[in-house]
Amino acid sequence: MIAGESIFNQNNGSLPEEVLLVRTIRRMLSYAVPYWQHLLVAVVTLTTLTVLGMVNPYFSGMLVDRVLKGGEKQLLLPICGGMLLVALARGVLRYIKGCQIERVGQGVIYDLRVSLYAHLQRLSFSYYDKVRTGELMSRLTGDVEALRVFFSDGILNLYECALTLVVVMVILLKMNTKLTLLCLSMSPFLAWVVFRFDSQIRPAYSHIRRQNASLSAVVQENIAGVRVVKAFAREQHEIDKFARENEKLWERVVYSADVRATYIPIMDLLSGFSSVAVLWYGGYQVIQGNLTLGSFVAFNSYIWSLIWPIRRLGHLVNLLEQALAAAERLFEILDTQPAIASPAGAVSRKVRGKVEFRNVNLHYGSADVLQDINLVVEPGTTVAIVGATGSGKTSLVNLIPRFYDVTGGQVLVDDVDVRDWDLGALRKHIGIALQETFLFSMPVGDNIAFGRQDASQTDIEAAAQAAQAHAFISDLPEGYDTFVGERGIGLSGGQRQRVAIARALLTDPRILILDDATSSVDMETEHRIQIALRSIMQGRTTFIIAHRLATVKDADIILVMENGRIVAQGTHDSLLLTSAIYNDIYQEQYREQERLRDLVQATGTTGGGVVG
Amino acid sequence: MTWCRQQGQRGVGWLAKARKDPKATSKPRTNLYDQDEAIEKPFDKAQFVRLLSFLRPYRQTVVYVLALMIVLAVANLSNPYLMKIAIDVHITNGNLLGLSLIGLLLLGLQFVVLYCSRQRTRLMSRLGQNILLDMRAQLFAHIQRLSFKFFDSRPAGKIMVRITNDVNQLNQLLTGGLVNLITDIISLVGITLVMFWMNWQLALFSLLVVPLLLLIATKLRRLVRETWRDVRYRNANINANLQETLSGMRVIQCFGREETNLQHFRDLNDDYKNAWMRAMRINMFFGPSVDITQVIGSVVVYWFGSQLLFAGNNITVGELVAFIGYLGRFWGPISDLSNIYNQLLIAMASAERVFEILDYPVDIDDAPDAIELGTIRGEVIFDNVTFGYNDDRMVLQNINLHAQPGQTIALVGPTGAGKSSIINLVSRFYDPQAGSIYIDGQDIRKVSLNSLRRQIGLVLQDTFIFSGTVRDNIRYGRLDATEAEIIAAAKAVNAHEFIMQLERGYDTELQERGSKLSVGQRQLISFARALLADPRILILDEATSSIDTHTEKLIQEALAVLLQGRTSFVIAHRLSTIRDADLIVVIDKGRIVEQGTHLELLGRRGVYYNLNRVQLLQGEAM
């Protein structure tokens, strides 16, 4: 079992949900810590803003009582002037606050994105074997955005609501205790509604997010597999598949809206009750003469400052829940331990090229992939691996750059266990052309220089020459500057493979691994690549996986693999004598060869005098 | 070795630099590693109308929602007026009964609001989601109809972003923005009417500041739009980079590019952050300017109001208070509107991207009078076919080819000669620029695509595995296949044995791209898939290149039986594979240079003869 790395982190399964929630919130907030100065400035300005916000209703009350009713005309100018000044100050403060808090939000997502990116680059092949790119993308874009919204909008809003509530409450209590208490009588109900709302909306949002990810995955797969879809005329099938996910998303989103439709109007209603109560009871007190009309007007405008934070609560709970759902999913990625990492005190030096397998075993789940592999390869040796599909050839070579870890035994490079090597140092000296060729959407030249960016154009062309890629690249519209699209669309399979070989060669590797890297290249070109490699790889260790015996027969050691074991090894000549399997392969290919020769001869042309 | 000397350390440095600055180069940059095109124009009325046309099927709901909004707006607006009556009429006169009645009325209104806003949210979410559902379905269905030409020029990630992100972007506009927009407009109109009705002089005074605000808004608007465009452009770059990094992660780790990539990603994020802050600094002017104008408006009302009051004009304290109340409600929508305008621009940019795809012509489509192709015999004729993926570069020239029913046609030639292009034309994945292709004497442009492709089995170089079980993947060839048929197909291509060795046999879950399987195993599955489809024409595009000789031999035995009665096209590099073909077609540089049987071609001592000699030479060395 490839242990230690799973898509979903199960470690926390035993803890109660509340503890986890608090932990997620704390962890989420910790991202704002580096920006505490900006946050502090924002909080201070916001506090001032809130307090200043209380001044204008006070002025309004004074205006009504003393100017309009009391007729103190001389107060009109100072009050109006005061109002304007306050407004101006608030404007400036709001601007400062806005800029500061955006800084926090941007800082948080910057850090988060970069750490996610760095972490994803550390996760090993086994992670990418399991995870879907479409789903990861939706996390990295949508979830990060949800967190930004929370940090640049949610946090301060929450604080503002709380602060306004407290300040207004104090003012109102001072003005009229009874009226205030009446006003607050709805709060317990309100709190209960908010709580219920929260507990229902949270799962609703996480369902939406997951469904969004599934939908993305369907699209991603459809587009990646478009050739198969079209080849089998399965468009309708795909449309149906998409429609199912699409409708599911509809249901989930509409459900969440229904939850909002149920609770938010109730919150509004409850806060509306307060204002009606104040009107009625306050008016009654004015009639009784216990309250001045001016205070009543002021009180009424303060009531709005009490009601809006409560109303906004629903919206804020929304934001918080979305952010939490997003944060959980992002932390899931960050918490995935890379199955493969450099140990402390890792060996970091130049690789000479000795490779040794000691009693190596490898299994995925219950399936044995490799068993009892023992092999010593001296620097400069060329090792060829042949064997049936699925016999473990690729798995074997994948162990050398430590793309996977063995489940038993050891793989050693230069007599050091690969698990003790610094990964960067180890891989730097290993050049690989993988079975499936991935080219990046950049110029061909840059693709070749992918492993060594400081390479000169001469180097790049030399590598391309060796890989027999120079000629066709030169024929491209812009030569080495021609962009090759995602997955190298625009180039044929064989051309892509040759670019990949050039890319591997340019890294000047001590160990070169060619994993069926010429399968789509025609035989003549492959032959030329072989000849070029022979001189380049002098003194370097080479592993070649291939099916054509002509490709492998000059190797120093040929390994014959079957069902995850090395069943025979030796040179071409010795294997012909010792290995039945090798002999079978040889006979099959040789017989074809014989027939080929017979046919050529039958048409009156001898093999003599051919040019290489 | 000296072949790659450590010279010229700066060889590719200029490329890296050029990549960073998108404006520093005049090259077409549509499909860059880390860039997405930023289609954006000023507000386009036609596009907006088109966006609204998605509402058409839901006209009734729209009308109902509008009615609800009007009720809500009226209820909200009547609040200050009722307060005014309470203060002016009842409190001043000490009329407790009247006050209580108003209280009850307000209470009743609260319940009306409760009902209406609940209905509005429910209906709006359904309306919005219906539109998004339709839009996504339309997009997806349209993309299914597009030819390879479309996919050739676009990374998968970019197409995906259109269906997911861009449509979701519209979600905000449709479910949030439009509601707010309409509510705001109704409120604005309502408030203005009420204010003029209450006291037209005061109303005029208080609205004096509106032109000032409009001036600020229009000045800022252009600046804001430009900076937001910058933000979106940079965001698209980040996404494109992410997408490609994730897809190419294996190569990145092979070549130890993590550090460089991270640095590049940081740079992209820095750019984005700076662009965002720039946009924000300008955008932030809106809120405070609205606030300040609002207070100026209130002060003006107080000032003139009190002058009117002192002058003994017919104005009451309650009226003044109510007036200020309305004025407060007037500015809320105004400041919202500036946000909505922004939202609208963002959404319109997304809408444009969505429409761009919807408008992408379906260049390979059933002719209007397309006929259903009955069960074919399998005769394929290329009549003087010339073809290029782009009009300026032909990859096939004057191809003439005649495949009799049941024949095996082998296509031979160097990499890039045009072999794959020929078979792409048989399935009509592309249309030729000149000439025609006939199947059973019928021009394939005149038959329905579905009836054509259903009868053609295709096994490609790049095997694609869908996420799902092994069984699902084989069944993809024929959705109604029985278990027995699936197993029979797997057995025929020697896939059964290894499938049974998997953890859960045919029920083993495979991930997208089938990473649990070796490349060869994936090819076997795609063989079984093609076989199950029971096609009349079978095409193998280098399908056996990653299968070892032994397995290939077994497959070929199976295929020999299965090919009987089917026309087949085979592309392979191994000449031994194609020797037995009925017709060997040698292609070079987009032209057929030789065709005939193996013996005929050898006798001709041409290209084919030479290919054989090279292979023989290599074999001899064995």
Interface residues (C-beta under 8 A of the other chain):
Chain A: N56 S60 L63 V64 V67 L68 K69 G71 K73 L76 I79 C80 M83 L84 V86 A87 L88 R90 G91 V92 R94 Y95 G98 C99 E102 R103 Q106 G107 Y110 R113 V114 Y117 A118 L120 Q121 R122 S124 F125 Y128 D129 K130 R132 T133 G134 L136 M137 S138 L140 T141 G142 N212 L215 S216 A217 V219 Q220 E221 N222 I223 A224 G225 V226 R227 V228 V229 K230 A231 F232 A233 R234 E235 H237 E238 I239 F242 A243 N246 E247 L249 W250 V253 V254 A257 D258 R260 A261 T262 I264 P265 I266 D268 L269 G272 F273 S275 V276 L279 W280 G283 Y284 V286 I287 L293 F296 V297 N300 Y364 G365 S366 A367 V386 G387 A388 T389 G390 T394 P401 F403 L423 G424 R427 K428 I430 I432 L434 Q435 E436 F438 F440 S441 M442 P443 G445 D446 A449 F450 G451 Q453 D454 A455 S456 Q457 T458 D459 I460 A462 A463 A466 F472 D481 F483 G485 E486 R487 I489 G490 S492 G493 G494 Q495 R503 L505 L506 T507 D508 D516 S519 S520 V521 D522 M523 E524 T525 H527 S535 I536 Q538 G539 H547 R548 L549 A550 K553 H572 D584 I585 Y586 E588 Q589 Y590 E592 Q593 R595 L596 R597 L599 V600 A602 T603 G604 T605 G607 V610 G612
Chain B: M1 W3 C4 R5 Q7 G8 Q9 R10 G11 V12 G13 L15 A16 R19 K27 N31 L32 Y33 M83 A86 I87 H90 I91 T92 G94 N95 L96 L99 S100 I102 G103 L106 L107 Q110 F111 V113 L114 Y115 S117 R118 Q119 T121 R122 M124 S125 R126 Q129 N130 L132 L133 R136 A137 F140 A141 I143 Q144 R145 F148 F151 D152 S153 R154 P155 A156 G157 I159 M160 I163 T164 N165 N168 T175 I238 N239 L242 Q243 E244 T245 L246 S247 G248 M249 R250 V251 I252 Q253 C254 F255 G256 R257 E258 T260 N261 L262 F265 R266 N269 D270 K273 W276 M277 M280 R281 M284 F285 G287 P288 S289 D291 I292 Q294 V295 I296 S298 V299 Y302 W303 S306 L309 F310 V317 L320 V321 I324 G413 P414 T415 G416 S420 S427 F429 L449 N450 R453 R454 I456 G457 L458 L460 Q461 D462 F464 F466 S467 Y476 G477 L479 F498 Q501 L502 E503 Q511 E512 R513 S515 K516 L517 S518 V519 G520 Q521 Q523 L524 S526 R529 A533 E542 S545 S546 I547 D548 T549 H550 T551 E552 K553 H573 R574 L575 S576 R579 H598 L599 L602 G603 R605 Y609 L611 N612 R613 V614 Q615 L616 L617 Q618 G619 E620 A621 M622
